[in-house]
């Protein structure tokens, strides 16, 4: 399966004193808990205090092996006009002297323009 998807994710840091540095970012899309786009490495980001930032990755373009069940389910949902996807951003972050291990934001997406 090969697909291309473009998302814009907006993140706000309301904290007045703490800034965040995301040193390892990657993104991929999943459907029914199966990856349908290859992971994309994103450049490091600095998120200043009291600021808003936007990420606009274009994901996909390369073929990914998926099960028949997932391929059929995706085609069926697309024919109904509603596809439930997850955009998953994994990252490591640094805030002051604190450095995290890898963890993820999971963003649920309901697409009606399939």
N, C-alpha and C positions, 0 to 999 in steps of 0.2 A: 504494500500500500504506500502511496506517495501523496502527501498533502502539503499545502503551504498555508500558514495562518499568521496573521498579524494582530498583535494585541497592544494596547496602551494601558499600562498600569500606573496609577498615580498613588504616591505614598506621602503622607504628611508626618513630620516630626514636630509635635507640639511642645516638646521639652525646651526650656529656655537655657539650660546649661550643658546638656549632653548632645554631642554630635556622634554620628555613626560612620564607620568606614567599612564597607563591604568589600573584602579582599578576594573572595571567590564566589562568583555568581554563575549559575547555570539555570536554564529553563527548558521545560519540555511540556507537551500536552498529553494527557491520558484520557481514555474513554473506557468506561467500565473497568477501571484499574489496570488497563494495559496501555503501555506507551505507544502513541501513534505518530510522534515526531521524534527524530533523534535529539539528544540533549545538545543545547547550544551554550557554549561558554560566552559569558558577557564580561565586558571590561569592569575593573574595580570601580566602585562608586563611593563618593563622600556625600553624606547626608547631613548638612549643617543643622544646627538647632533652629527651631522656629521656621522651618522651610518646608517646601513641597517639591518633590522631584517626580519625574515621569520616565518610565522605561517603555520603549516601543520595539520589542524584538520581533523579527520575522522568523518564524519557526517552520521547519520542514524542509522541503525541496529534495530530500533524499528519501529513498524507499526504506520502509521499516516493515519487518515481518510481524504480522498479527495473525491471530487465530481466525478461522472461518467464522466462528460465532461472533467475534468482535466486528469483522468486516461486514457480515450480514446485518448485525444490529445497527451499525453506523449507517448503512445504506437505507435500512428500514426507517430509522429515526429521521434521516434526511428527507425521505419521501413524505413523512408526516409534517416536515417543516420545523421541527424542534430537535436540537441535538444538545445533550447535556455533557459538557466537557469539563476537565480540570486543567488549569494552567498551574504548574508547579515550579516555583522558584526555590532553588536550594542555595544556601549561602553560609559563609562564615563572616562574623562581624567582629569589629573592635570598637569598644566605647571606652575611651580613656585607657586605663591599663588592663581592662577586662577583654579577653579574647575568647570567643565562643568556639565550640565544636560546630560541625555542620548541622544545620537544621533547615526546615522548609516552610515556606508560605504555601498554602494550598488555596487557590482561588477558583471557586465554582463558577462556571460560565454556562448560561442557558442561551444557546444561539437559535434565533428564529429566522435567520437569513441564510440557511444552509444551501 
